[in-house]
Amino acid sequence: MSVVSAVTGESIAVFEKEEFADSSVKALKQRLAQQIGVSRFRLRLLQDNCLLNDDQTLTVGVVQLVKVEFLPPDMEQDRDIMVACRSGDDKLLQQHLNQPRSPNFEDANAKTPLFEAASNGSLQCVLLLLEAGAEKDQGRTDIGATPLFIAAAEGHLEVVRFLVESGANKDQGRTDIGATPLYIAAENGHLEVVRFLVASGANKDQGTTDIGATPLSIAAQNGHLEVVGFLVESGANKDQGTTDIGATPLCIAAHQGHLEVVQFLVESGANKDQGQTNDGGTPLFIAAEHGHLEVVRFLVESGANKDQGSEHSS
């Protein structure tokens, strides 16, 4: 089978008969898209001057290829695309992409179709949008949240996996506070997403740009013991304090009264007496200040310095 340009007659590709025996026109488009770097939704194939539909079975012979441009932006069509992504209607989405419509636009809420599909866990819509040429790391243009970020926030593991395997930036943080996909997954307690991102090489200690809070510190703050345990066992820095007041994960857990998290961090070797940089307040002082008796008892029994307080204590 030979594929030639319908405009110039130039040969574009030649395939053995066995490669596409009983295959669909769609399969050939997907193969050509990989070869020439143009989305299959922008490809039109003709044979004997007749347009071939995606679900047709290929026959041996010469196939003519036409590359078409995206249609001009249309508010109503764009709105329908966003509705399809929001509802997970991959058939409706494919109809619009086939026109072809660009997947790279933002709606009135500064969201892209890929962000919307990732937010709602619609794996098929995500797949179609990436196949159509959607920008993998373009999500919300107001706060800079990526499709991977929102999928991690919502705990959509399969979408997270597909985006990472498609080359999405694992460590790209929001432009407002710098929270990364791993940070938000840890904040919301999505252990399996955290596991996958860490296994994929995400930076375990990358803090937010506003106060330097790490995935471990936010997991400790919210009492997500399993996430805390996994991050520590994966080598996250147990004593990395925030950049504003130097609060360590242990200080934060003590402040919140999360006894099991405090116990785990101490038993894992976290520094029991590392105080905050703004006032020197230690985990023991902070727990006592906020009335967390069980945390206080545990820290004292674990050998925390009972006489080391805050610089502002009298």
C-alpha positions in Angstrom: 0.0 0.0 0.0 1.3 3.4 -1.0 0.3 6.8 0.5 0.9 9.8 -1.6 0.2 13.5 -1.2 -3.1 14.4 -2.9 -1.6 17.9 -3.7 1.9 17.1 -5.0 1.7 13.4 -5.7 4.9 12.9 -3.6 5.2 9.5 -1.9 4.7 9.8 1.9 4.8 6.2 3.0 4.8 2.6 1.7 3.5 -0.2 3.7 3.5 -4.0 3.2 0.2 -5.5 2.5 0.4 -7.6 5.8 0.8 -4.5 7.9 -2.7 -3.2 7.3 -4.5 -6.4 6.2 -8.1 -6.0 7.3 -7.2 -2.8 9.2 -9.3 0.3 9.4 -8.7 3.7 7.9 -8.4 5.1 11.4 -5.5 2.7 12.1 -3.6 4.0 9.0 -4.3 7.6 10.1 -2.8 6.8 13.5 0.3 5.3 11.9 0.7 8.3 9.6 0.2 10.7 12.4 3.2 9.2 14.2 5.3 9.3 11.1 4.6 12.9 9.9 3.8 14.5 13.3 0.3 15.7 12.4 -2.7 14.6 14.5 -4.9 12.0 12.8 -7.9 14.3 13.2 -6.3 16.6 10.6 -5.7 13.9 8.1 -8.1 13.0 5.3 -7.5 9.9 3.1 -8.9 9.3 -0.4 -9.0 6.4 -2.7 -10.2 6.6 -6.3 -11.1 10.2 -5.4 -13.5 9.1 -2.7 -13.1 10.2 0.9 -12.5 7.2 3.2 -14.3 7.1 6.6 -12.4 6.1 9.7 -14.4 2.8 10.2 -13.8 1.6 6.6 -11.6 -1.4 6.0 -8.5 -0.6 3.9 -8.0 -2.1 0.5 -4.8 -2.6 -1.4 -3.8 0.3 -3.6 -2.7 3.9 -3.7 -4.2 6.2 -0.9 -4.1 9.9 -1.2 -3.4 12.1 1.8 -4.7 15.6 2.5 -3.7 17.6 5.6 -6.4 20.0 6.7 -6.1 23.0 9.1 -8.2 23.4 12.3 -11.4 25.3 11.8 -11.6 28.8 13.2 -12.5 29.2 16.9 -16.2 29.0 17.6 -17.6 29.7 21.1 -20.5 27.3 20.7 -18.4 24.5 19.4 -15.8 25.1 22.1 -18.5 25.0 24.8 -19.7 21.7 23.5 -16.1 20.3 23.7 -15.9 21.4 27.3 -19.3 19.8 28.1 -18.0 16.6 26.5 -14.9 16.6 28.6 -16.8 17.4 31.8 -19.3 14.6 31.3 -16.8 12.1 29.9 -18.6 11.9 26.6 -15.7 10.7 24.4 -18.0 10.0 21.4 -19.2 13.7 21.3 -15.6 14.9 21.9 -14.4 12.8 19.0 -17.0 14.2 16.7 -15.8 17.7 17.4 -12.1 16.8 17.1 -12.8 15.2 13.7 -14.1 18.5 12.2 -11.2 19.2 13.1 -11.2 21.5 16.1 -8.2 22.6 18.1 -7.9 21.1 21.6 -5.8 24.0 22.7 -8.1 26.8 23.9 -9.3 28.0 27.2 -12.9 28.7 28.4 -14.2 31.6 30.4 -12.8 30.0 33.6 -9.3 29.8 32.1 -9.5 26.0 31.8 -8.4 23.9 28.8 -10.3 20.8 27.6 -7.5 18.6 28.8 -7.7 20.2 32.3 -11.5 19.6 32.4 -11.2 16.0 31.2 -8.4 15.3 33.7 -10.3 16.9 36.5 -13.2 14.6 35.9 -11.2 11.4 35.5 -12.2 10.8 31.9 -9.4 8.7 30.6 -10.8 8.3 27.1 -11.3 12.0 26.7 -7.7 12.6 27.9 -6.4 10.1 25.4 -8.4 11.7 22.5 -7.2 15.2 23.4 -3.6 14.2 23.6 -3.9 12.4 20.3 -5.4 15.6 18.8 -2.3 17.5 20.0 -3.4 19.0 23.3 -0.6 20.7 25.2 0.1 18.3 28.1 1.1 20.9 30.7 -1.5 23.6 29.8 -4.4 23.5 32.3 -5.6 26.6 34.1 -3.9 29.7 32.8 -4.9 31.8 35.9 -3.2 29.8 38.6 -1.0 27.6 36.4 -2.5 24.3 37.5 -1.7 21.6 35.0 -3.9 18.7 33.9 -1.6 16.4 35.9 -2.0 18.5 39.0 -5.8 18.4 38.9 -5.8 14.6 38.2 -3.5 14.1 41.2 -5.7 16.4 43.3 -8.8 14.4 42.5 -7.1 11.0 42.9 -7.6 9.9 39.3 -4.7 7.3 39.2 -5.2 6.1 35.7 -5.3 9.6 34.3 -2.2 10.5 36.3 -0.4 7.4 35.0 -1.4 8.1 31.3 -0.3 11.8 31.5 3.1 10.9 33.1 3.7 8.2 30.5 2.8 10.7 27.8 5.5 13.0 29.0 3.7 15.5 31.3 6.0 17.4 33.7 5.8 15.6 37.1 7.3 18.5 39.0 5.6 21.5 37.4 4.0 23.5 40.2 1.2 26.0 40.2 2.3 29.5 39.2 0.6 31.1 42.3 1.9 28.9 45.2 4.1 26.4 43.5 2.2 23.3 44.7 3.2 20.2 42.6 1.2 17.2 41.6 2.9 15.2 44.4 2.2 17.9 46.9 -1.5 18.0 46.2 -1.8 14.2 46.1 -0.2 14.1 49.5 -2.4 16.9 50.8 -5.5 15.0 49.8 -4.3 11.6 51.1 -4.3 9.9 47.7 -1.7 7.2 48.6 -1.7 5.3 45.3 -1.2 8.5 43.3 1.6 9.4 45.7 3.2 6.0 45.2 3.0 6.3 41.4 4.5 9.8 41.2 7.4 8.9 43.6 8.1 5.7 41.6 8.0 7.9 38.4 10.7 10.1 39.8 8.8 13.1 41.2 10.8 15.3 43.5 9.8 14.2 47.1 11.1 17.3 48.8 10.0 20.1 46.4 8.2 22.6 48.5 5.7 25.2 47.6 7.0 28.6 46.5 5.1 30.6 49.1 6.1 28.9 52.4 8.2 26.0 51.3 5.8 23.3 52.5 6.8 19.9 51.3 4.6 16.9 50.4 5.6 15.3 53.7 4.8 18.4 55.8 1.3 18.7 54.2 0.6 15.0 54.7 1.7 15.4 58.3 -0.5 18.4 58.7 -3.6 16.6 57.5 -2.9 13.4 59.4 -2.4 11.1 56.4 -0.4 8.5 58.2 0.0 6.1 55.3 1.2 8.9 53.0 3.6 10.1 55.7 4.9 6.6 56.1 5.4 6.0 52.4 7.2 9.3 51.9 9.6 8.8 54.8 10.3 5.2 53.7 11.0 6.6 50.2 13.6 8.9 51.5 11.8 12.2 52.0 13.6 14.7 54.3 12.0 14.2 57.7 13.4 17.4 59.1 13.0 19.8 56.2 11.2 22.9 57.7 9.0 25.4 55.9 10.8 28.5 54.5 8.6 30.9 56.4 8.9 29.8 60.0 11.0 26.6 59.8 8.2 24.3 60.9 9.3 20.7 60.4 6.8 17.9 59.7 7.1 16.9 63.3 6.3 20.4 64.5 3.3 20.5 62.2 1.9 17.1 63.3 2.4 18.1 67.0 0.6 21.4 66.3 -2.4 19.4 64.9 -2.4 16.8 67.5 -1.9 13.9 65.1 -0.4 11.4 67.7 0.1 8.5 65.2 2.0 10.7 62.8 4.1 12.1 65.6 4.9 8.6 66.8 5.9 7.4 63.4 8.1 10.5 62.7 9.9 10.1 66.0 10.4 6.4 65.6 11.7 7.1 62.1 14.4 9.3 63.5 12.9 12.8 63.1 14.7 15.4 65.3 12.5 15.7 68.4 14.0 19.0 69.5 14.3 20.9 66.2 12.6 24.2 66.9 10.9 26.6 64.5 13.2 29.2 63.1 10.9 32.1 63.9 10.5 31.6 67.6 12.4 28.4 68.5 9.2 26.5 69.4 9.9 22.8 69.6 7.4 20.0 68.8 6.9 19.5 72.6 6.4 23.2 73.3 3.9 23.4 70.4 1.9 20.3 71.5 1.8 21.6 75.0 0.7 25.1 73.9 -2.2 23.6 72.0 -3.3 21.2 74.7 -2.4 17.9 72.9 -1.8 15.9 76.1 -1.2 12.5 74.4 1.4 14.0 72.0 3.1 15.8 75.0 3.2 12.5 76.9 4.7 10.6 74.0 7.3 13.2 73.3 8.4 13.4 76.9 8.6 9.6 77.2 10.6 9.6 73.9 13.2 11.8 75.5 12.3 15.2 74.1 14.0 18.1 75.9 11.4 19.3 78.5 13.3 22.5 79.2 13.7 23.7 75.6 10.8 26.2 74.9 10.0 29.0 72.6 12.1 32.2 72.5 8.8 34.1 73.3 7.9 31.9 76.3 8.3 33.4 79.7 
